[in-house]
Amino acid sequence: MRVLTTFTFLLMTVITNGQTVSKYIIVDQFGYRTNSEKIAVVRDPLTGFDASESFAPGFNYALVDATTDTQVFTGNVVPWNSGNEDDSSGDRAWWFDFSSYQTPGTYYVLDINQNLRSYEFSIADDVYEEVLKHAVRTFFYQRAGYEKNATYAGNDWADSASHLGNLQDTECRKWDSPNDASTEKDLSGGWYDAGDYNKYTHWTANYVFDLLKAYIENPNAWSDDYDLPYSNNGTPDIIDEIIWGMDHLLRLQETNGSMISIV
């Protein structure tokens, strides 16, 4: 009996280790809430950059507990859109719906017939909390003239405060009067644009508006513990970020009420 048990364990280990992660079995790697719709999408590329590839799913699929490698839910894939190509992705697709399974944990989706699997994901009611935290933290990384030390940014992304030197953000001059010291203004702060060092007033105002709206719509969703230098100060971190943006906008306002459009 002991020999049989050992052999069974080794067999299960080989089967588990033999599974290959497939890029054609798509899951929401943020995770799924317990009561939410839960669907894995299986794709077969027909048009586009990967049109030379193909994937034909097996008929039988399973939701597998990643901790125990136990199949906790099984079912069949169903053609999406009657098997027709999706115009936006260039793929033919199938759905594996496991919405009825609601037990929290870490899982992956398995193509039983082909021994192919998805990446791991979580089922839990708090799956979006970590996502929300890092969405807000992106504004910290985009702050202009603000140190990001390794404690908060990590060693790979740490840097010192930039653009605070001579004739930089604290001593900005009008673009068409670079030698006229009388035009100097402190326009420090704000956030860099997506891929450059420009700071656009219109975009900054949009960011502030959207952050304010997000807070007003659900103030209880925002906490003060996003691992930022200004966390745990008694103010939700999203409000700290809004204040940072507003302070920059106030520096951009001229005495006649107009706004400088770009730094």
C-alpha positions as CSV (number, residue, x, y, z in Angstrom):
1,M,0.0,0.0,0.0
2,R,2.9,2.3,0.8
3,V,4.5,1.6,-2.6
4,L,1.2,2.3,-4.4
5,T,0.8,5.6,-2.5
6,T,4.3,6.7,-3.4
7,F,3.9,5.7,-7.0
8,T,0.6,7.6,-7.2
9,F,2.2,10.7,-5.7
10,L,5.1,10.6,-8.2
11,L,2.7,10.1,-11.1
12,M,0.7,13.2,-10.0
13,T,3.9,15.2,-9.7
14,V,4.9,14.3,-13.3
15,I,1.5,15.3,-14.6
16,T,1.6,18.6,-12.7
17,N,5.1,19.5,-13.7
18,G,4.3,18.5,-17.3
19,Q,1.7,21.2,-17.7
20,T,2.7,24.0,-20.0
21,V,1.4,27.6,-19.6
22,S,-0.4,28.5,-22.8
23,K,-0.7,32.1,-24.1
24,Y,-3.9,31.1,-25.8
25,I,-5.8,30.5,-22.5
26,I,-6.5,34.0,-21.2
27,V,-7.7,34.8,-17.7
28,D,-8.1,38.0,-15.7
29,Q,-4.8,38.0,-13.8
30,F,-6.1,40.8,-11.5
31,G,-8.5,38.0,-10.4
32,Y,-12.2,37.6,-10.0
33,R,-14.6,38.5,-7.2
34,T,-16.4,35.6,-5.6
35,N,-19.8,36.6,-6.9
36,S,-18.7,38.0,-10.3
37,E,-18.9,36.6,-13.7
38,K,-15.8,34.5,-14.3
39,I,-14.8,33.6,-17.8
40,A,-11.6,32.4,-19.4
41,V,-11.1,33.2,-23.0
42,V,-9.4,30.7,-25.3
43,R,-8.1,32.3,-28.5
44,D,-7.1,31.1,-32.0
45,P,-5.3,33.8,-34.0
46,L,-6.5,34.3,-37.5
47,T,-5.5,37.8,-38.5
48,G,-2.8,40.1,-37.3
49,F,0.8,39.8,-36.0
50,D,0.4,36.2,-34.9
51,A,-1.8,35.0,-37.8
52,S,0.8,32.3,-38.6
53,E,0.0,30.7,-35.2
54,S,-3.0,28.6,-34.4
55,F,-4.7,26.9,-31.4
56,A,-7.4,24.4,-31.3
57,P,-8.7,23.9,-27.7
58,G,-9.6,20.6,-26.2
59,F,-13.3,20.1,-25.3
60,N,-12.8,19.6,-21.6
61,Y,-11.6,22.3,-19.3
62,A,-11.1,22.5,-15.5
63,L,-10.6,25.1,-12.8
64,V,-7.7,23.8,-10.7
65,D,-6.8,24.8,-7.2
66,A,-3.1,25.9,-7.6
67,T,-2.2,24.9,-4.0
68,T,-3.4,21.3,-4.2
69,D,-3.6,20.8,-8.0
70,T,-7.2,19.5,-7.5
71,Q,-9.8,20.0,-10.2
72,V,-12.6,21.9,-8.4
73,F,-14.8,22.7,-11.4
74,T,-15.1,21.1,-14.8
75,G,-16.9,22.1,-18.0
76,N,-16.7,22.5,-21.7
77,V,-15.6,25.5,-23.8
78,V,-18.3,27.2,-25.8
79,P,-17.6,29.0,-29.2
80,W,-18.0,32.7,-28.9
81,N,-19.9,34.6,-31.6
82,S,-20.7,31.3,-33.3
83,G,-17.0,30.7,-34.0
84,N,-16.7,33.8,-36.2
85,E,-13.6,35.9,-36.1
86,D,-13.6,39.0,-33.8
87,D,-12.8,42.1,-35.9
88,S,-10.9,43.9,-33.2
89,S,-8.6,41.1,-32.1
90,G,-8.4,39.0,-35.3
91,D,-9.1,36.0,-33.2
92,R,-11.6,33.2,-33.1
93,A,-12.5,32.5,-29.5
94,W,-14.2,30.1,-27.0
95,W,-15.4,30.8,-23.5
96,F,-14.9,28.7,-20.4
97,D,-17.4,29.9,-17.8
98,F,-16.8,29.1,-14.2
99,S,-18.9,31.8,-12.7
100,S,-20.8,29.4,-10.4
101,Y,-17.6,28.6,-8.5
102,Q,-17.2,31.1,-5.6
103,T,-14.6,29.7,-3.2
104,P,-11.7,32.1,-2.5
105,G,-8.3,30.8,-3.4
106,T,-5.6,30.7,-6.1
107,Y,-6.4,28.8,-9.3
108,Y,-5.5,28.2,-12.9
109,V,-7.6,27.0,-15.9
110,L,-6.5,23.7,-17.4
111,D,-7.1,22.3,-20.9
112,I,-7.5,18.7,-19.8
113,N,-7.1,17.1,-23.1
114,Q,-3.9,18.9,-24.0
115,N,-2.5,19.4,-20.5
116,L,-2.1,23.1,-21.1
117,R,-2.9,25.7,-18.5
118,S,-3.4,29.4,-17.9
119,Y,-1.4,31.6,-15.5
120,E,-2.5,31.6,-11.9
121,F,-5.1,34.0,-10.6
122,S,-7.1,34.6,-7.4
123,I,-10.8,34.4,-6.6
124,A,-11.4,36.8,-3.7
125,D,-13.6,39.8,-2.9
126,D,-10.5,42.0,-2.5
127,V,-8.7,41.3,-5.8
128,Y,-8.9,44.9,-7.0
129,E,-7.5,46.4,-3.8
130,E,-3.9,45.8,-4.8
131,V,-4.6,47.0,-8.3
132,L,-6.2,50.2,-7.0
133,K,-3.2,50.8,-4.7
134,H,-0.7,50.6,-7.6
135,A,-2.9,52.7,-9.9
136,V,-2.6,55.5,-7.4
137,R,1.1,54.9,-6.9
138,T,1.7,55.7,-10.6
139,F,1.1,59.3,-9.8
140,F,3.9,59.2,-7.2
141,Y,6.3,57.9,-9.8
142,Q,5.3,60.7,-12.2
143,R,5.7,63.5,-9.7
144,A,8.1,66.2,-11.0
145,G,10.7,67.6,-8.7
146,Y,10.1,64.9,-6.0
147,E,12.5,62.4,-4.7
148,K,11.6,58.7,-5.0
149,N,13.8,56.9,-2.6
150,A,14.2,53.1,-2.6
151,T,12.0,52.7,0.5
152,Y,9.0,53.6,-1.5
153,A,10.0,53.2,-5.1
154,G,12.2,50.1,-4.9
155,N,15.8,50.0,-5.8
156,D,15.2,49.7,-9.6
157,W,13.1,52.9,-9.7
158,A,14.6,55.2,-7.1
159,D,15.9,58.6,-8.1
160,S,16.4,62.1,-6.8
161,A,14.2,65.1,-7.4
162,S,14.8,66.3,-10.9
163,H,14.5,69.7,-12.7
164,L,15.2,71.8,-9.6
165,G,18.5,73.3,-10.9
166,N,19.3,76.7,-12.3
167,L,16.6,78.0,-14.7
168,Q,14.6,74.9,-14.3
169,D,11.2,74.3,-12.6
170,T,11.5,76.8,-9.8
171,E,12.9,79.5,-12.1
172,C,10.9,79.1,-15.2
173,R,10.9,81.8,-17.8
174,K,8.6,82.4,-20.8
175,W,9.8,80.4,-23.8
176,D,10.0,83.5,-26.0
177,S,11.9,85.5,-23.3
178,P,14.6,83.2,-22.0
179,N,16.9,86.0,-21.0
180,D,14.2,88.1,-19.2
181,A,14.5,87.4,-15.5
182,S,11.3,89.4,-14.8
183,T,9.3,86.5,-16.3
184,E,10.6,84.0,-13.8
185,K,8.0,81.9,-12.0
186,D,8.1,78.9,-9.7
187,L,6.2,76.3,-11.7
188,S,7.5,73.2,-9.8
189,G,5.4,70.2,-8.9
190,G,2.8,68.5,-11.0
191,W,3.2,65.3,-12.9
192,Y,5.3,64.5,-16.0
193,D,3.4,63.5,-19.1
194,A,3.3,59.9,-20.1
195,G,6.6,59.7,-21.9
196,D,8.3,63.0,-21.7
197,Y,9.2,65.8,-19.3
198,N,6.4,68.2,-20.4
199,K,3.8,69.1,-17.9
200,Y,0.5,70.0,-19.5
201,T,-2.0,72.2,-17.7
202,H,-5.0,70.7,-19.4
203,W,-4.1,67.2,-18.6
204,T,-3.2,68.0,-15.0
205,A,-6.6,69.6,-14.5
206,N,-8.2,66.4,-16.0
207,Y,-6.2,64.2,-13.6
208,V,-7.3,66.3,-10.6
209,F,-10.9,66.3,-11.8
210,D,-10.9,62.5,-12.3
211,L,-9.3,61.8,-9.0
212,L,-11.7,64.0,-7.2
213,K,-14.7,62.4,-8.9
214,A,-13.4,58.9,-8.0
215,Y,-13.1,59.9,-4.4
216,I,-16.5,61.6,-4.2
217,E,-18.2,58.6,-5.8
218,N,-16.8,56.1,-3.4
219,P,-14.8,57.7,-0.5
220,N,-14.6,54.4,1.4
221,A,-12.6,52.8,-1.3
222,W,-9.6,54.9,-0.7
223,S,-7.2,54.3,2.2
224,D,-4.0,55.9,3.6
225,D,-1.7,52.9,3.4
226,Y,-0.3,52.7,-0.2
227,D,3.3,52.6,0.9
228,L,4.0,56.2,-0.1
229,P,6.0,58.9,1.8
230,Y,2.8,60.6,2.7
231,S,0.9,57.4,3.7
232,N,-0.5,57.1,7.3
233,N,-0.8,60.9,7.7
234,G,-4.5,60.7,8.4
235,T,-5.5,61.7,4.8
236,P,-6.3,59.1,2.1
237,D,-3.4,58.9,-0.3
238,I,-5.5,59.8,-3.3
239,I,-6.3,63.2,-1.6
240,D,-2.6,63.8,-1.0
241,E,-2.1,63.3,-4.7
242,I,-5.0,65.7,-5.6
243,I,-3.4,68.3,-3.4
244,W,-0.1,67.9,-5.2
245,G,-1.8,68.5,-8.5
246,M,-3.8,71.4,-7.3
247,D,-0.8,73.2,-5.8
248,H,0.9,73.0,-9.2
249,L,-2.2,74.4,-11.0
250,L,-2.3,77.3,-8.6
251,R,1.3,78.1,-9.5
252,L,0.3,78.1,-13.2
253,Q,-2.4,80.7,-12.7
254,E,-1.7,84.3,-13.8
255,T,-2.9,87.4,-11.9
256,N,-5.6,88.0,-14.5
257,G,-7.0,84.5,-13.9
258,S,-5.6,82.9,-17.1
259,M,-3.4,79.7,-17.0
260,I,0.0,79.0,-18.3
261,S,-0.6,76.1,-20.7
262,I,2.6,74.0,-20.6
263,V,5.9,73.7,-18.7
